[in-house]
Amino acid sequence: MTATAEPTGLHERLTALAERQIAAGEVLGAAAADPVNAPMIRHWADALGDANPIYTDPAAAAAGVHGQIVAPPAMIQVWTMPGVNRDRRQAGTPVDAVLAMLDGNGYTGVVATNCEQTYHRYLRLGESPVPATRFTGLAGPKRTALGEGYFVTWNVTWYVAGEAVAEMLFRVLKFRPRERAKEPAGNGTSAAKGASATGSSATGSSVTGSSVTGEGGAATDGNGSAAGKDLPSTGEDTPAAGGNDEDAPARRPYPLRPAVNADTAFFWEGAAEGELRIQKCADCGELRHPPGPVCPSCRSAARTHVTASGEGEVYSYVVHHNPPVPGIRTPFVVAVVELPEGVRIVGNVVDCAPSRVGIGMPVRLTYRQMDDELILPMWVPREA
């Protein structure tokens, strides 16, 4: 009997692992920690601005086709998401081992490319969905604008008492962030690290790219001055006084890069020029964000854009503590900002302690240079 040789190369090992995970078929997870309930539905509908009364109003729901309150179908993943610290009931999925092997071999960047959900029926109060995950594909290595990577695909089906109530296809690109060439040592220039008011150095890992301190602390840019100006340092090494751009070492590539396509290119071109551009229908004039190919009101494909004032108010927000996010120091604030132009936009609130952020807080636009190519719009307190 001849023993089969174990695959030695990374691609061969990944392929062999993927084939084993596909063969494992559908793996049941733990039931939702809490049954479908009205408080969670109410909070979700409020955060998403979904005013459909069949989700929150018992009288309206009783008079509707369902005869009772039902959960928004798009909440399906909410019920079974693992907590910050996955408890013992929540076993791993067939996807985990593949993602772990990619992470362990330098494919640490990730961007979601596909999420397709199918809803078979509405969930009712008291039901406890059970997820079942099936690993379905690994494709790669592929050369992309982000770097070399693998596309990883899996399917999740949610069951209630054995009945499939919803399905989801999910695909991510796990990529190896591109390395930038570093200037050789000994060229006669020195570099200054951006330091926070607490004395810890910023190395580009915070949400702003500069150092963010705790309560009441101030953020500083790479030269030790107050951050919040247009296009401040990201906290990467910056040239000392007397240096020039040619002497400046390249920043590490920021790992969370936006997907730029024909619908969104105008937005990111505006960010690079210090403008917050909002898509506008060239026929009916309606503003919309996020950008898309067709006007949701008149279905026209003709489009242009306007430049927003750069002021707004916090409509809702979350303070993210866990899990860790590549390139960002926790905790950080992600807010939905309502603009006077009538649209809402998602962005980080920076240059203030998370405890100071609140609903209705006036904010203004700022920009942060995350690496040598990427500039991100962010928000700061209007008085900052």
C-alpha positions in Angstrom: 0.0 0.0 0.0 1.5 3.3 -1.1 1.0 6.3 1.2 -0.3 9.5 -0.4 2.2 12.4 -0.1 1.0 15.4 1.9 0.7 18.6 -0.2 3.7 20.9 0.5 3.0 24.2 -1.3 0.6 26.7 0.2 -1.8 26.6 -2.8 -1.8 22.8 -2.7 -2.5 22.8 1.0 -5.3 25.4 0.7 -6.9 23.4 -2.1 -6.7 20.2 -0.2 -8.2 21.9 2.9 -11.0 23.5 0.8 -11.9 20.1 -0.7 -12.2 18.6 2.7 -14.4 21.4 3.9 -16.6 21.1 0.9 -16.9 17.4 1.5 -18.0 18.1 5.1 -21.3 19.4 3.7 -23.7 21.5 5.8 -22.7 21.9 9.4 -25.3 23.0 11.9 -24.5 25.8 14.3 -26.2 26.7 17.6 -29.7 28.1 17.8 -30.1 31.8 18.3 -29.1 32.8 21.8 -32.4 34.7 22.1 -35.6 34.0 20.3 -37.0 36.6 17.9 -38.1 39.4 20.1 -39.8 42.8 19.8 -37.1 44.9 21.6 -34.4 43.8 19.1 -36.7 44.4 16.2 -37.6 47.8 17.4 -33.9 48.9 17.9 -33.0 47.5 14.5 -35.9 49.2 12.7 -35.1 52.5 14.4 -31.4 52.3 13.5 -32.1 51.5 9.9 -35.0 54.0 9.6 -37.5 51.3 8.7 -40.9 52.6 9.7 -43.0 49.6 8.5 -45.6 49.2 11.3 -45.9 45.4 10.8 -42.5 45.2 12.6 -43.3 47.2 15.7 -47.1 48.1 16.0 -49.2 45.2 17.3 -52.5 46.7 16.0 -51.1 47.4 12.5 -49.5 43.9 12.4 -52.7 42.2 13.4 -54.5 43.9 10.6 -51.9 42.9 8.0 -51.4 39.8 6.0 -49.3 38.1 8.7 -51.8 38.7 11.5 -49.0 39.4 14.0 -45.7 41.2 14.4 -42.9 39.7 12.2 -39.2 40.4 12.0 -37.7 42.3 9.0 -36.2 39.6 6.7 -32.9 41.5 6.5 -32.4 40.8 10.2 -31.9 37.1 9.6 -28.1 37.2 10.3 -28.6 39.3 13.4 -30.3 36.5 15.4 -27.4 34.1 15.2 -24.3 36.3 15.1 -21.7 35.2 17.6 -20.9 37.6 20.4 -17.6 39.4 21.1 -16.5 36.3 22.9 -18.0 33.3 21.0 -19.5 31.1 23.7 -19.0 27.4 24.0 -22.3 26.6 22.3 -21.2 28.3 19.1 -19.1 25.7 17.3 -16.8 26.6 14.5 -17.9 26.5 10.9 -16.3 24.8 7.8 -15.1 28.3 6.8 -13.0 29.0 9.9 -10.0 26.7 9.0 -9.7 28.1 5.5 -9.7 31.7 6.7 -7.2 30.8 9.5 -4.8 29.2 7.0 -5.0 32.3 4.7 -4.4 34.6 7.7 -1.5 32.6 8.9 0.2 32.9 5.4 0.0 36.6 5.0 -3.5 36.9 3.4 -4.7 39.2 6.2 -6.6 41.8 4.1 -10.3 41.1 3.6 -13.1 42.7 1.6 -16.6 41.4 1.1 -17.5 41.0 -2.6 -20.9 39.3 -2.6 -23.8 38.9 -0.2 -26.9 37.5 -1.7 -29.8 36.7 0.7 -33.0 34.8 -0.1 -36.0 34.9 2.3 -38.5 32.1 2.2 -40.8 33.6 4.9 -40.9 36.1 7.8 -39.8 35.1 11.2 -42.4 35.4 14.0 -41.9 36.4 17.6 -40.6 33.5 19.8 -39.0 31.5 17.0 -35.3 30.5 17.3 -33.5 30.2 14.0 -30.6 27.7 13.6 -27.8 28.5 11.1 -26.2 25.8 9.0 -23.0 26.6 7.1 -21.7 25.0 4.0 -18.3 25.8 2.5 -18.7 26.0 -1.3 -15.6 27.3 -3.0 -12.1 28.6 -3.0 -10.7 30.4 -6.1 -7.3 31.7 -6.6 -4.7 32.9 -6.4 -6.1 35.9 -8.2 -4.2 39.2 -8.9 -6.4 42.1 -8.0 -6.0 45.9 -7.5 -5.7 45.2 -3.7 -3.1 42.5 -4.1 -2.9 38.8 -4.7 -5.7 36.9 -3.0 -8.2 34.1 -2.9 -12.0 34.3 -3.2 -13.7 32.3 -0.4 -17.4 31.4 -0.7 -19.9 29.8 1.7 -23.6 29.5 2.1 -25.7 29.8 5.3 -29.2 28.4 5.6 -31.4 29.3 8.6 -33.9 26.7 9.8 -36.8 26.9 12.2 -38.1 23.5 13.3 -36.4 22.0 10.2 -38.0 24.5 7.8 -35.6 26.6 5.7 -36.6 30.2 6.3 -33.7 32.1 4.7 -30.4 31.5 2.8 -27.3 33.6 2.2 -24.4 33.3 -0.2 -21.4 35.1 1.2 -18.0 35.7 -0.6 -14.9 37.5 0.5 -11.6 38.3 -1.0 -8.7 37.4 1.3 -5.7 39.2 0.0 -2.1 39.8 0.9 -1.6 43.6 1.3 1.0 44.9 -1.1 4.3 45.8 0.3 5.8 49.2 -0.6 9.5 49.6 -1.2 11.3 51.3 1.6 14.0 53.9 1.2 17.4 52.6 2.0 18.8 53.6 5.4 21.5 56.2 5.7 20.1 58.8 3.3 20.7 61.6 5.8 17.1 62.2 6.8 15.4 61.5 10.1 11.8 60.6 10.8 9.5 61.7 13.6 6.8 59.4 15.0 3.4 61.0 15.7 2.8 60.8 19.5 -0.4 61.2 21.4 -0.9 63.4 24.5 -0.5 60.3 26.6 3.0 59.7 25.1 2.2 56.5 23.1 3.3 56.6 19.5 0.9 56.3 16.6 2.0 54.0 13.8 -1.0 54.3 11.5 -3.1 51.7 13.3 -5.8 54.1 14.6 -9.0 55.0 12.8 -7.8 58.5 11.9 -4.4 57.4 11.0 -3.1 59.6 13.8 -2.9 58.9 17.5 -6.2 58.9 19.4 -6.0 59.3 23.1 -8.5 58.4 25.9 -11.0 60.7 27.7 -10.4 64.3 27.0 -7.1 63.6 25.1 -6.1 65.4 21.9 -5.1 63.7 18.7 -1.8 64.9 17.2 -0.5 64.5 13.7 3.0 63.3 12.8 4.6 66.6 13.7 3.0 66.8 17.1 0.5 69.5 16.2 -3.3 69.3 16.6 -4.9 67.0 14.1 -8.2 67.7 12.4 -6.8 69.9 9.6 -7.3 68.9 6.0 -5.2 65.9 5.1 -3.2 65.5 8.3 -0.5 63.0 8.8 -1.6 59.4 9.3 0.8 58.9 12.1 3.3 57.0 9.8 6.9 58.2 9.7 7.0 61.7 8.4 10.1 63.7 7.4 11.7 66.0 10.0 11.9 69.7 9.4 13.9 70.4 6.3 13.0 67.1 4.6 11.2 66.8 1.3 8.7 64.4 -0.3 11.4 62.4 -2.0 13.1 61.7 1.3 9.8 60.7 3.0 9.5 56.9 3.5 6.3 55.3 2.1 3.5 54.7 4.5 2.2 51.2 5.0 -0.8 50.4 2.8 -4.0 50.9 4.7 -5.7 47.5 4.7 -9.3 48.5 4.5 -9.5 49.9 1.0 -12.9 50.9 -0.5 -14.1 49.2 -3.7 -14.0 51.8 -6.4 -16.2 51.3 -9.5 -18.0 53.3 -12.2 -20.7 54.2 -9.6 -18.4 55.4 -6.8 -15.3 56.7 -8.6 -16.6 60.3 -8.6 -17.0 60.2 -4.8 -13.4 59.1 -4.2 -12.0 61.5 -6.8 -13.8 64.2 -4.8 -12.3 63.0 -1.5 -8.9 63.3 -3.0 -9.7 66.9 -3.8 -11.2 67.7 -0.5 -14.9 67.6 -1.6 -17.8 65.6 -0.3 -19.7 64.7 -3.4 -23.3 63.5 -3.3 -24.8 61.7 -6.4 -27.7 63.6 -8.0 -30.2 62.4 -10.6 -29.7 64.4 -13.7 -33.4 64.1 -14.5 -35.5 64.5 -11.4 -32.8 66.1 -9.3 -33.0 63.7 -6.3 -29.9 63.3 -4.2 -28.9 59.8 -3.1 -26.2 58.1 -1.1 -24.6 55.6 -1.3 -24.2 56.1 -5.1 -25.9 53.7 -7.5 -26.4 53.3 -11.2 -30.1 54.1 -11.3 -32.3 56.8 -9.5 -34.6 55.0 -7.1 -37.3 57.6 -7.7 -37.6 58.0 -11.5 -35.4 55.0 -12.6 -33.2 57.3 -14.7 -29.6 56.3 -15.3 -28.6 59.9 -16.0 -26.5 61.2 -13.1 -24.4 64.1 -11.8 -23.3 65.2 -8.4 -23.3 68.2 -6.0 -20.7 69.1 -3.4 -22.0 69.0 0.2 -21.4 71.8 2.7 -19.4 69.5 4.9 -21.5 69.9 8.0 -24.0 67.5 9.6 -25.4 65.9 12.7 -24.9 62.5 14.2 -28.1 60.5 13.4 -27.0 57.3 15.1 -23.6 55.7 16.0 -21.9 52.7 17.5 -18.6 52.5 19.5 -16.7 49.5 18.3 -14.6 47.7 20.9 -14.3 44.1 19.5 -13.3 42.2 17.4 -10.1 43.9 16.3 -10.2 45.6 12.9 -7.0 45.7 10.8 -5.5 49.2 10.6 -7.8 50.7 13.3 -7.2 51.2 17.0 -10.1 50.4 19.2 -12.4 51.8 20.5 -13.6 53.9 17.6 -16.9 55.5 16.6 -18.8 54.7 13.4 -21.7 57.2 12.9 -24.5 57.7 10.5 -24.3 61.5 9.8 -27.3 63.3 8.5 -26.5 66.1 6.1 -28.5 69.3 5.6 -28.7 68.3 1.9 -31.1 65.5 2.9 -29.0 62.4 2.8 -27.1 60.3 5.4 -23.6 59.1 5.2 -21.5 56.6 7.3 -18.1 57.7 8.6 -15.9 57.7 11.6 -16.1 60.5 14.3 -12.6 61.3 15.3 -10.7 63.8 17.5 -12.9 63.3 20.5 -13.5 60.6 23.1 -16.2 58.1 22.2 -18.1 59.1 25.4 -18.6 62.6 24.0 -20.4 61.4 20.9 -24.2 61.6 21.0 -27.3 61.7 18.9 -27.7 65.2 17.4 -24.1 66.1 17.9 -23.0 68.8 15.3 -20.1 67.6 13.2 -18.0 68.9 10.3 -16.0 67.2 7.6 -12.3 66.5 7.8 -10.0 64.3 5.7 -7.3 61.9 6.6 -4.4 60.6 4.5 -4.4 56.9 5.3 -1.5 55.9 3.1 0.3 57.2 0.0 -2.9 56.8 -2.1 -6.0 56.7 0.1 -7.7 59.7 1.6 -10.8 59.1 3.7 -13.5 61.6 4.7 -14.2 61.6 8.5 -16.1 63.7 11.0 -15.0 65.9 13.9 -17.1 67.8 16.5 -18.1 71.1 14.9 -16.4 73.1 17.6 -13.1 71.3 17.1 
